[in-house]
Amino acid sequence: MRHRSAGLETLAEHTDSATAALGIVRETRAFSPHLTLARIKERLDLQPLREAVVALPTLDFGQFEAARFFLYQSTLKPSGSVYTKLADFPLAKR
């Protein structure tokens, strides 16, 4: 089950508009909120992980409130990605 958040979609739209104004090409794919937990370089058999997730009593992993988000630059290098924090954006409370 996937949960949609209008707030996240609005943030993505505003971010896309702001970066487009800077000359960055707009994203053409549909917005898909996600959390990257790991990046794996070599191929692994992910079937045991899939089975473990399906066996969980619930896919509800809880919730949290974000007070800010960070803009990172990702630079791919042979040794792996290097992430550089470029900016810190506080989120307004409602």
C-alpha positions in Angstrom: 0.0 0.0 0.0 1.4 3.4 -0.9 0.4 6.6 0.9 0.2 9.8 -1.0 0.9 13.1 0.6 -0.5 16.3 -1.1 2.2 18.3 0.8 5.0 16.3 -0.7 3.6 16.6 -4.2 3.2 20.3 -3.8 6.8 20.6 -2.5 8.0 18.6 -5.5 6.0 20.9 -7.9 7.4 24.0 -6.3 10.9 22.6 -6.4 10.5 21.7 -10.0 9.2 25.3 -10.8 12.0 26.9 -8.9 14.8 24.9 -10.6 13.2 25.4 -14.0 13.5 29.1 -13.4 17.2 28.5 -13.0 17.4 26.7 -16.4 17.2 23.1 -15.1 15.0 20.9 -17.3 11.7 20.0 -15.7 11.2 16.4 -14.6 9.0 14.5 -17.0 8.3 11.5 -14.9 5.4 11.4 -12.4 6.4 12.3 -8.9 7.1 9.2 -6.8 8.1 9.9 -3.2 10.6 7.4 -1.9 13.3 6.8 0.7 16.6 5.3 -0.4 17.9 3.0 2.4 20.9 1.7 0.5 22.5 1.5 -2.9 24.0 -1.9 -3.9 26.7 -2.0 -6.5 26.7 -5.7 -7.3 23.7 -7.8 -8.1 22.2 -9.6 -5.1 19.3 -12.0 -4.8 16.7 -9.8 -3.3 14.0 -12.5 -3.0 14.7 -13.2 0.7 14.2 -9.5 1.4 11.0 -9.4 -0.6 9.7 -12.4 1.3 10.6 -10.9 4.6 8.7 -7.7 3.8 5.6 -9.6 2.6 5.6 -11.5 5.9 5.6 -8.4 8.0 2.3 -8.0 10.0 1.9 -4.5 8.6 3.6 -2.2 6.1 3.0 0.8 8.3 6.4 1.9 9.4 5.1 4.9 11.4 5.3 8.5 10.6 7.3 11.6 11.5 7.2 15.3 11.0 9.9 17.0 9.1 10.9 20.4 10.2 13.4 21.0 7.3 15.0 19.5 4.3 18.4 19.7 2.7 19.5 20.1 -0.9 22.4 17.8 -1.7 24.7 17.6 -4.8 25.5 14.0 -5.7 28.8 13.5 -7.5 29.4 10.0 -8.9 33.0 8.8 -8.5 34.5 5.4 -9.1 34.7 4.9 -5.3 31.0 5.7 -5.0 28.8 8.8 -4.7 29.9 11.9 -2.8 27.2 14.0 -1.3 27.7 17.7 -0.6 25.1 19.6 1.3 24.3 22.8 -0.6 21.4 24.3 1.4 19.1 23.9 4.4 15.4 24.7 4.0 13.1 25.0 7.1 9.5 24.0 6.5 6.7 26.3 7.7 4.4 25.0 10.4 0.7 25.0 9.7 
